[in-house]
Amino acid sequence: MILDNTLIKVNHYEEEKVNGLYQISVVFNVTSEDYHDIATLLYKGKFDVTVPETGIFFRGTIQKYSTSITNLYEKGQVGEYKLSLLEKEI
């Protein structure tokens, strides 16, 4: 999956249509080394979402977001992130 221009390797992917709009839910790992960049990206809240494997592209917003660990500033840590994105109506 690509959010804006950032490639994110997902461990789990689900896709559905909600009122005719794409909603995708993903699970991915974030290392302490990548934490700052991913956190900064996610704080934007709105993204160009691309799923190369399915050809899906849409402008989306975060619907749900959680992480298994809150202190990724410690070197060598890996957190599991869960993220749901919903396509914005144009």
Backbone torsions as a table, in degrees:
resi	resn	phi	psi	omega
1	MET	NA	146.0	177.4
2	ILE	-123.3	123.8	173.0
3	LEU	-106.5	119.4	-170.3
4	ASP	52.7	-114.9	179.2
5	ASN	-112.1	19.7	-176.9
6	THR	-106.3	120.4	177.7
7	LEU	-79.8	129.7	178.4
8	ILE	-125.0	121.0	178.5
9	LYS	-82.5	117.9	-176.1
10	VAL	-97.1	146.7	177.2
11	ASN	-93.7	-27.4	-178.9
12	HIS	-145.8	139.7	-176.1
13	TYR	-139.1	130.9	172.5
14	GLU	-132.0	144.5	-178.6
15	GLU	-135.9	139.2	175.1
16	GLU	-151.9	167.9	174.5
17	LYS	-106.6	132.0	177.2
18	VAL	-122.4	112.5	-176.3
19	ASN	52.3	39.7	177.8
20	GLY	81.7	1.5	-178.7
21	LEU	-111.1	146.2	177.3
22	TYR	-68.5	138.5	167.3
23	GLN	-131.9	125.7	176.8
24	ILE	-120.4	145.2	176.8
25	SER	-124.7	131.2	-177.2
26	VAL	-133.2	155.9	171.5
27	VAL	-125.5	131.7	179.9
28	PHE	-149.4	158.9	179.6
29	ASN	-95.2	145.0	175.1
30	VAL	-128.4	125.8	178.1
31	THR	-87.2	162.8	178.2
32	SER	-60.6	-29.6	179.5
33	GLU	-69.7	-31.5	-178.1
34	ASP	-97.3	-6.2	-172.2
35	TYR	-54.7	-50.3	-175.7
36	HIS	-59.5	-46.3	-178.6
37	ASP	-63.9	-42.9	-179.4
38	ILE	-68.7	-43.4	179.5
39	ALA	-61.0	-44.0	178.9
40	THR	-61.7	-42.8	178.5
41	LEU	-62.0	-49.2	-175.6
42	LEU	-66.6	-29.2	178.5
43	TYR	-63.8	-20.0	177.5
44	LYS	-63.6	-36.6	174.6
45	GLY	81.4	-23.8	179.3
46	LYS	-127.3	138.4	-172.4
47	PHE	-146.5	155.9	160.1
48	ASP	-82.6	119.6	-176.3
49	VAL	-107.2	125.6	177.6
50	THR	-127.0	131.8	173.8
51	VAL	-119.1	93.0	-173.9
52	PRO	-56.6	-35.8	-176.6
53	GLU	-65.0	-27.7	-178.3
54	THR	-111.5	-10.1	-178.3
55	GLY	79.6	11.1	-179.5
56	ILE	-79.3	136.5	173.4
57	PHE	-142.7	129.8	176.1
58	PHE	-158.8	163.8	171.5
59	ARG	-91.1	124.4	-173.9
60	GLY	-135.9	166.6	178.3
61	THR	-127.8	155.8	178.6
62	ILE	-72.0	130.2	174.7
63	GLN	-103.5	-40.5	178.2
64	LYS	-142.1	148.2	-178.6
65	TYR	-155.6	131.8	174.9
66	SER	-153.1	161.3	178.4
67	THR	-139.0	150.3	-177.6
68	SER	-81.5	-13.4	-176.4
69	ILE	-144.4	141.1	-177.3
70	THR	-106.1	-12.6	-178.3
71	ASN	-113.4	75.9	177.8
72	LEU	-89.0	9.5	175.4
73	TYR	-75.8	-19.5	178.0
74	GLU	-77.3	127.3	-176.9
75	LYS	-58.3	140.1	176.1
76	GLY	86.9	2.1	179.9
77	GLN	-85.1	150.4	175.0
78	VAL	-133.4	127.6	178.0
79	GLY	-111.9	147.1	175.2
80	GLU	-97.4	121.2	179.8
81	TYR	-103.2	140.2	173.4
82	LYS	-119.6	130.1	-172.7
83	LEU	-141.3	130.5	172.7
84	SER	-117.2	131.0	-178.3
85	LEU	-121.9	137.1	178.9
86	LEU	-118.7	134.4	177.3
87	GLU	-61.8	136.7	176.1
88	LYS	-83.7	140.0	173.8
89	GLU	-70.2	141.0	-178.5
90	ILE	-93.9	NA	NA
